[in-house]
Amino acid sequence: MILINLLPDEFREKKRTPIKLLLAITASVAINGSLAAYWAWTAFGVAAEVKSELAVLQDQRAAIDPQVTYHRDLEKESQLFDAREEMLKKITANRISWTRKADELIDVINAGGDGEKYLVWLDDLTVDQKEGSRNKSYGSLKASGHSGSTSFAHVANFLDDLEHSTFCEDFNRPAPPEGSQSSKDEGLMPAEIFNFPLEAMLKPPEERRRGPDGKLLPVDKAKTEKAKAEKPKAGGKKK
């Protein structure tokens, strides 16, 4: 049923907005305003702050980049020197002191006395050393040997002393004794000479780095042991 209010306007009851609707609209406006303010701060304030920090970091990186490049160059140079040092250590450890070997060989020759045990001398002494040989031949010492006796046992005595001397720490045992007797000449002293070849082959580098107990020594320690062996004793005279 339709109701018609015939009262004049001043006597009519005025309608008000419901309080719940008003609160909902107010809350919606407040939320939207907050979201808009947050978006504006995020879009402009944070972005500006990030750009500022990025600019600072880029300036710092530009200042550090030359130092980083220099550091990397130093690392490469250090690695190069380390590789060279390691190579020099290996070369030094594998090096043969031929002066020391010659002294040791002379000591063995002198151990024969005046012919009681043997009387030996050498000529045409040649040495050869090879590094990293593929045919397992690392070098040798060769010489033409002469014994001032016709006794074959004197040559055997010399080779036996040589095999058990410090000379053979770096060499394999000498080749078995063999040779020939030269012609007799009464005008010479000794009158009869027995000629024989002397040949000793170098051991592989790893074998030359073994200590007295047979264990393999590191490169640095092997170098130290060789230096000690080459250094003459205090108060002693080198032959």
C-alpha positions in Angstrom: 0.0 0.0 0.0 1.3 3.4 -1.0 1.6 6.1 1.8 1.5 9.7 0.9 2.7 12.4 3.3 0.6 15.5 2.8 2.3 17.5 5.5 4.2 20.7 4.5 8.0 20.3 4.1 8.8 22.1 7.4 6.6 19.5 9.3 8.0 16.5 7.5 10.6 14.3 9.4 14.1 14.6 7.8 15.9 11.3 6.9 19.5 10.9 8.1 22.3 8.8 6.8 22.7 5.6 8.8 25.6 5.7 11.2 26.9 2.3 10.0 27.0 3.4 6.4 28.8 6.6 7.4 31.4 4.6 9.4 31.9 2.2 6.5 32.4 5.1 4.0 34.8 6.8 6.4 36.8 3.6 6.9 36.9 3.0 3.2 38.1 6.5 2.5 40.8 6.2 5.2 42.0 2.8 4.0 42.1 4.0 0.4 44.0 7.1 1.5 46.5 5.1 3.4 47.1 2.7 0.5 47.5 5.7 -1.8 50.0 7.3 0.6 51.9 4.0 1.0 52.1 3.5 -2.8 53.3 7.0 -3.3 56.0 6.5 -0.6 57.0 3.2 -2.1 57.0 4.5 -5.7 58.9 7.7 -5.0 60.5 7.6 -1.5 61.9 4.0 -1.5 62.9 4.3 -5.2 64.8 7.5 -4.5 66.5 5.9 -1.5 67.5 2.8 -3.5 68.8 4.9 -6.3 70.8 6.9 -3.9 72.3 3.8 -2.3 73.0 2.3 -5.8 74.9 5.4 -6.8 77.0 5.2 -3.6 77.7 1.5 -4.2 78.6 2.2 -7.8 81.1 4.9 -6.7 82.6 2.5 -4.2 82.9 -0.2 -6.8 84.5 2.2 -9.2 87.1 3.0 -6.5 87.7 -0.7 -5.6 87.8 -2.1 -9.2 91.5 -1.0 -9.8 92.5 -2.6 -6.5 90.7 -5.9 -7.4 92.4 -5.9 -10.8 95.8 -5.3 -9.2 95.1 -8.1 -6.6 94.2 -10.6 -9.3 97.3 -9.7 -11.3 99.4 -10.3 -8.1 97.7 -13.6 -7.6 98.5 -14.7 -11.2 102.1 -13.5 -10.7 102.3 -15.3 -7.4 101.0 -18.6 -9.0 103.6 -18.2 -11.7 106.4 -17.7 -9.2 105.2 -20.7 -7.2 105.2 -22.9 -10.3 108.8 -21.7 -11.1 109.9 -22.3 -7.6 108.4 -25.8 -7.6 110.2 -26.5 -10.9 113.5 -25.2 -9.6 113.1 -27.4 -6.5 112.6 -30.5 -8.6 115.6 -29.6 -10.8 117.7 -28.9 -7.8 116.6 -32.2 -6.1 117.3 -34.2 -9.3 120.6 -32.4 -9.9 123.8 -34.4 -9.7 126.8 -32.7 -8.1 129.5 -34.1 -10.5 132.2 -32.5 -8.4 131.1 -34.5 -5.4 130.7 -37.7 -7.5 134.3 -37.2 -8.8 135.6 -36.8 -5.2 133.8 -40.0 -4.2 135.2 -41.8 -7.1 138.7 -40.6 -6.3 138.2 -41.8 -2.7 137.4 -45.3 -3.9 140.5 -45.3 -6.2 142.7 -44.2 -3.3 141.3 -46.9 -1.0 143.2 -49.5 -3.1 146.4 -48.4 -1.5 149.7 -48.9 -3.4 148.5 -52.0 -5.1 147.9 -54.3 -2.1 144.2 -54.4 -2.9 144.2 -52.8 -6.4 146.0 -50.1 -8.4 143.5 -48.4 -10.7 143.4 -45.2 -12.7 141.0 -43.8 -15.2 141.0 -41.8 -18.4 138.4 -40.6 -21.0 136.0 -39.9 -18.2 132.6 -38.7 -19.6 129.3 -38.0 -17.9 125.8 -37.6 -19.3 122.6 -36.7 -17.5 119.0 -36.8 -18.9 115.9 -35.5 -17.4 112.5 -37.2 -18.0 113.9 -39.8 -20.3 111.3 -42.0 -22.0 113.6 -44.9 -22.5 114.4 -45.2 -18.7 118.0 -44.1 -19.2 118.7 -41.0 -17.1 122.4 -40.7 -17.8 125.6 -42.5 -17.1 129.3 -42.2 -16.1 131.8 -43.9 -18.4 135.5 -44.2 -18.3 138.4 -46.3 -19.6 139.8 -48.1 -16.6 143.3 -49.4 -16.1 144.6 -51.8 -13.5 148.3 -52.1 -12.7 148.0 -55.8 -12.1 147.3 -58.8 -14.2 145.1 -60.2 -11.4 141.5 -60.0 -12.5 140.6 -60.1 -8.7 142.0 -56.6 -8.3 139.5 -55.2 -10.8 136.7 -57.1 -9.0 137.9 -55.6 -5.7 137.7 -52.1 -7.1 134.2 -52.6 -8.6 133.0 -54.1 -5.3 134.3 -51.1 -3.3 132.7 -48.7 -5.8 129.3 -50.5 -5.6 129.3 -50.2 -1.7 130.5 -46.6 -1.6 128.5 -43.4 -1.4 129.2 -43.0 -5.1 126.6 -45.6 -6.0 123.9 -43.8 -4.0 123.0 -42.1 -7.2 124.1 -44.9 -9.6 123.1 -48.4 -10.2 125.7 -51.1 -9.6 128.5 -51.0 -12.2 128.6 -53.4 -15.0 130.3 -56.7 -14.3 134.1 -56.7 -14.7 135.5 -57.4 -18.1 138.5 -56.3 -20.1 141.7 -57.4 -21.7 145.4 -57.5 -20.8 147.7 -55.2 -22.6 151.1 -56.1 -23.8 153.9 -56.4 -21.3 156.5 -53.6 -21.3 159.3 -53.9 -18.8 160.2 -50.2 -19.3 156.9 -49.2 -17.7 155.8 -49.2 -14.0 153.7 -51.3 -13.7 155.0 -53.5 -16.4 151.7 -55.2 -17.1 148.3 -53.4 -17.4 144.8 -54.8 -17.5 142.3 -52.5 -19.3 138.6 -52.6 -18.5 135.6 -50.4 -19.2 133.9 -48.6 -16.4 130.2 -47.7 -16.8 127.6 -46.8 -14.2 124.0 -45.8 -15.0 122.2 -43.1 -13.1 119.2 -44.1 -11.0 115.8 -42.5 -11.7 115.3 -39.2 -9.9 112.8 -40.6 -7.4 115.4 -43.3 -6.5 118.1 -40.7 -6.0 115.8 -39.0 -3.4 115.6 -42.0 -1.1 117.0 -41.7 2.4 119.2 -44.1 4.3 116.1 -46.1 5.4 115.0 -46.5 1.8 112.0 -44.2 2.1 111.3 -41.5 -0.5 112.3 -38.0 0.7 110.3 -34.9 -0.2 111.9 -32.5 -2.7 112.9 -30.0 0.0 114.3 -32.6 2.3 116.2 -34.3 -0.5 117.7 -30.9 -1.4 118.8 -30.4 2.2 120.3 -33.8 2.5 122.3 -33.2 -0.7 123.5 -29.9 0.6 124.7 -31.5 3.8 126.5 -34.2 1.9 128.2 -31.6 -0.3 129.3 -29.4 2.6 132.8 -30.3 3.9 133.1 -31.1 7.6 134.4 -28.5 9.9 138.2 -28.7 10.3 138.4 -31.3 7.5 140.2 -31.0 4.2 138.6 -31.8 0.9 140.6 -34.2 -1.3 
